[in-house]
Amino acid sequence: MKKKVLIIDDAPEIVTLLEDLVEAHGYQAISAPDAEQGLTKLTHEKPDLILLDLMLPGMDGFEFCRKIRKDGNNIPVIAVTVLKDEANHKRSEGVGMNDYVAKPFDPADLMQRIKKWISQ
């Protein structure tokens, strides 16, 4: 059975790029355009890893991660974001994200990180 990667991003072109990338490496891609739908997909799809944009409409990525950690969910979360500054990197760690990748990202580097967290 393929491992599932949940992609939560409001930019359709990034979602398509990430879906193509993870599927080319043998994973099943599931996507949501915002955090609320991401929570629903998390519950129903039981993904093995989440790729999470931090700047989302409504609930942002920080709040999404804070919420799932509060609920006891320890699924690996990788922030994939344009927020490159150290303060947001530290903030992501503070809410329980496992890794942080700045956009534009190197596909090989991102896949290496995905494989690292899924295999743990």
N, C-alpha and C positions, 0 to 999 in steps of 0.2 A: 504494500500500500504506500502510495506517495506521501511524503511529508507535505504539510500545508503551510503556506506563507500568506498571512493576512496583510494586505497593503492598504493603509489608510492614508489617503492623500486626495485633496480637492482639485488637483490639476490633472485632467484626463490624459494629457500627453505623458506625464510622469508615471501615472498608473499603467498605461500601455507599455512604456519602456520597462518598468519593473516587472510587469506580468510576463513579458517576452523573455526577459533575462532569467527569472527564476524557473520558468517552464522549460527553457532551453537547457537548464541544469537538472531537470528531472523532478522538480517540485510542482505541486499544484498551487496555482495562484488564486486567491480569493481577494476581492477588493471592496472597499467602502469609501464613499466620497466625504464622509465626515465621521466624527467620533461617536455620535449617537448610533449611526448604522454600524460602525465598527464594534460597538458593544454587543449589538444583536448578532453580528456575524461571529464574534468571539464565543458567544454562548452556544450558537447552533452548529458552527463548523468545527470547533475545537482545533484551531490551528496550532502548529508547532513553534511558530515564531511570528512576530509582528514587525513590519516596517512602517514606521509612524512619522508622518509629517508633524511638525510642531505648530505650525500656523494653519489652523483649521477654522472654518466658520463655526460659530457656536462654541462648544467645548473645545479648547485647544489640546494639543498633544500632551502637555504637562498635566493638565487636569485628568485626561483620559488615563494616563499611566498611574497617577495618584489614586484614582478610583479603583482600577483593577488590582493594584497592590493592596489597598485597604480591604478589598474583598478576598484577599488571600491568594490571588492568582499570580504565580511566579513565572509565567511564560516569558521567554526572552523577548525583549523589545529593543529594536535598533532605531534610533532617531535618524531620519533622512531629511535634512533641513537646509535652508539657506542661511539660517542663523549660525554664523561661524564663530562668534565671539566666545571667549572663555567663560563669561558669566552664564550664558545659556547652556554651555556644555556642563558646567558645575550644577546648574539648576536641574538639568536632565538626570544627572546622577542622583541628585537629592530626592527626586520623585521615584527612583527605582529603575530607570532605564539602564540597559546592560551595555549599550554601545552607542556611538555617535558618529554619523557620517555626514559631511557637508556636501551640498549640491553646488556645482556639478560634481558628481562622484565618478570614481574609476570603477567600471563594472567588475573587473577582476578583484579589486580590493573588497568591494561590497560582497561578492560571492564568497570570498574567503571568510569574511566575518559571519555571513549567514551559516556557512558550513560549520564554523567553529561553535556557534551557539546551538545549532540544531543537534550536533553530535554530543553535546554535554548531557 
